[in-house]
Amino acid sequence: MANVKGRNTSPERLIRKCLRRLHCRFRGNVRTIPGKPDFVLAGQRKLIFMHGCFWHGHNGCPRATIPETNRAFWKRKIEGNSTRDVRILRLLRKDGWKVLIIWQCETKDMTTLERRILNFMAR
């Protein structure tokens, strides 16, 4: 698990490709904004987070199963991540940001992903 990258992952690269195809100007992995969003569209006050299904506890996703070894640790870790996500999301919305969360399992179909980003941009 220590080898898991925090940025420039393959799902992030797909989202970046989508944003470029839609001619969106963005910055990636901005540390000064709470939650360190993966993509910031500052001019529109919009943020995109790419959540890994396992790490953020995507409900109903087969990728989000807790490992058999050290279950208590992983359960606590993933629940902590989910709780932090909710707290950060509330804070960002309170500050006037529009937020889109894309789950790792949603990056499989490029046309659906592109349509979802396009709908978010149009709002």
N, C-alpha and C positions, 0 to 999 in steps of 0.2 A: 504494500500500500504506500510505502514511502516513495516509490517511483512514479506515483500518479502526479501528472503535471497540473499546475493551477491555472495556466493560461496558454493560449495558442493550441488548444486541443482540437481534434478533428471536428467536433460539432461547432466550436467557435469559428473555425476556418470556413465551414459551410455558411454560417450566418454572415460572416464578413463578405463572402462571395456574393451572397444574396443582396446585402446592403449596397455593395458596389454596383451590382447589376441594376439596382433601382436608383442609382445615382444619388445616394444618401451620403452626406458628409457626417463623419463620426470620429470619435476618439475611442481607443480601446483601453480597457483595464485602468480606469482613472481611480487613483487611490485617495484623492481628496474628497470624494463623495462617499457618504456612508454606504457600507455594503460592497464597496469596490465593484461597481457595475462593469460588465464585460464590454458594453458599448454605450457611449454617451452621444446623444444628438443634442448638443447644448442649445443650439438656436431654437429648437422646438421644445426644450425642457422635457425630453423623453429619454428613458433609459431602457436598455435591454439586458436582462440577466439570462445566462445560459446555465441552467441547473442540471447537474448530473443526477440521474434518477436514484442511484445508490446513495450518494452523499447527502442529498437533500430530502430523502424519504418520499419519493413520488408514490402517492396512494394508488394501489391497483396495478402498478407496473411490475412485471416479472423481474426487472433489473434491481428492484428496491428490496430484495430479500435480505434479511439479516444473516450473516455468516453463522455457521454452526459452532465454530470455536469462539470463545470469549464473547458470548452473546450479550452479557450484561454491559460490557464496555461499548459494543457497537450500538446497542439499543440506546444507551445514554448519549453517545456521540451523535447519532443521527437525530434523535429527538431534540438535542441541544441545537443542532444546525437548523432544524425546522422552526424552533422557537425564535431563534435569532433572525431567520428570514422574515417571519411575520412582524417582528419588532421593527426591523429595518424598513420593510415595505410601508408600514404605517408612518414612520418618520419621513420617508421620502415623499409620500403622498401629501402629508401635512405641509411639507415644504414646497408643494406645487409641482412636483415631478409626475409625469405619466410613466407608468412602469409596465413593461411586457416581460413575462417570464416564459422562456422557452425551455422545455424539458428535453433532455438528451434523446429520448425515444421519439420525439417529434421532429427530429432532424433527418429522418430516414427518407422522407418524400420531399424533394426539392420544390416542386410546384406548390404543395400545401404550405410549406415553410415560407415561400416567397409571398403567397397570398396572405398569409397571416401577418407578416411584417408590413405588407402594403396596406392592409386594413388598419393596423396600428398607426401607421404614418398618416393615414387619411383622417383619423379621429382628431 
